[in-house]
Amino acid sequence: MNVSVLDLFWWDEEEKEFLPCDIFIEDYTFEFSGSKVNFKGNLPEDYKYCFFIREHESFYILEIWNEFSRKEITFMSQNQEKLNDIKVHFDYLNELKDNNREIFAELVKDKVTDITSNSDLTKLTVKFIEKTDQSVFKSINNFIVFERLLYVNLPIGEKVLDIFESGFDEFTEETDGFEETVDSDDLREYFSNEFTMYANMLIKYVEFQSQELVTYTIWELLKQVSSRLFADEFERSYSVYFNDINNISLLDCVKKYHQIETINPDSVASSIFFTYFLIKHNKFESQSFIVNNIGLIDLILGEQEQTNVDNFEDWLLEDEHKSIVSLTDINLMSGHEFEKLVAILFQKLGYSVEITKAVGDQGVDLIVEKDGRKYGVQTKCYSKPVSNKAIQEIVAGIKYYNLDRAIVVTNNTYTKSALNLAERNNVLLWDGAILEEKINDLKIEI
């Protein structure tokens, strides 16, 4: 397709002025000619284009950007139809690009199907996920930024990406600062090292027509396999709460999620695993992990807000002569009193509770059991944030007692190093805010 338009003005970025010219465009090749303009060039073929015609005094201005908000070219004319002719040409180029990207997405889908039908290659993929950095799959922000990095460098894979459905494929003022929310250098290093090494290994067994196809096949493969892995991990820990998973709605699942005492509903990390679990059981209409996780967090926060409203109503109606234990009361407790309070809390949550001996407890103050799972609980009534020493103790303690998971409960907060160590070792942390919330929910009284 080609277009020829006479008597236009083209914005010269170097001269900072509009110059009169005629233009001829054939697909991605263009030619400008005029008294001050005479050159040929090529438009980048990897991108789609965005455009906008606006009126300025007695003129119309057509601005053309590529899909990453980088301005490519600007024209001006008193005749809007001339600009529309150019716009039609770029619409045509975008349609070609969309068709190519649809075909590419189908190629990726077919390759992933071939690989996942091979048990040996599937095992290799599982091992890769288990032994390399998983943060790109366990952090929604890392996931989004990694896909945006792929998209910018290899836009042909747009329709393979989750960001395509969620709107994060747009590079606008609203999303421009998104990369600053994560360590983009770490993600680039992950791509350059582990990801690329896996690609080099995979091409020994699978034939690919292009490097772009290798990259996007691996990314789609990793997304699918990691989703199943993390869904199974959540299911092993919490399936007892979802015995009727096939017969309940998404909202009912969220209500049951709020009943799991060993999960902090405000934890973004927990919501990630819950999202994978719900995807496995087809509880979402969308196939996009990003769309599903964001929607799920909204439901979780909504359920938490309803719980807060219910607790407030109960507080208004409660017996004035009784008093629920407050954080102020807890801060005045001895370590032994605090341990007894936490034991009562778990009993009210339906756990059987065993208090370990004070000497030689290996960092485990309580052993609590429910639904066949045993947890080691360490209690810390502190006037300052809990350090990573407590995490080290409880991690050693659950190995000593052969327990399923560790929980640390404090009236205070945790240091950053403690939070990081707990995340790496799957230790559940209850700080003062979570503790107070659970006491209010259970109405534990003085």
Secondary structure, 3 states (H helix, E strand, C coil): CEEEEEEEEEEECCCCEEEEEEEEEECCEEEEECCCCEEEEECCCCCCEEEEEEEECCEEEEEEEECCCCEEEEEEECCHHHHHHHHHHHHHHHHHHHHHHHHHHHHHHHHHHHHHCCHHHHHHHHHHHHHCCCHHHHCHHHHHHHHHHHHHHCHHHHHHCCHHHHCCCCCCCCCCCHHHHCCHHHHHHHHHHHHHHHHHHHCCCCCCCCHHHHHHHHHHHHHHHHHHHHHHHHHHHHHHHHCCHHHCCHHHHHHHHCCCCCCCCCCHHHHHHHHHHHHHCCCCCCCCHHHHHHHHHHHHHHHHHHHHHHHHHHHHHCCCCCCECCHHHHHCCCHHHHHHHHHHHHHHCCCEEEECCCCCCCCCCEEEEECCEEEEEEEECCCCCECHHHHHHHHHHHHHHCCCEEEEEECCCECHHHHHHHHHCCCEEECHHHHHHHHHHHCCEC
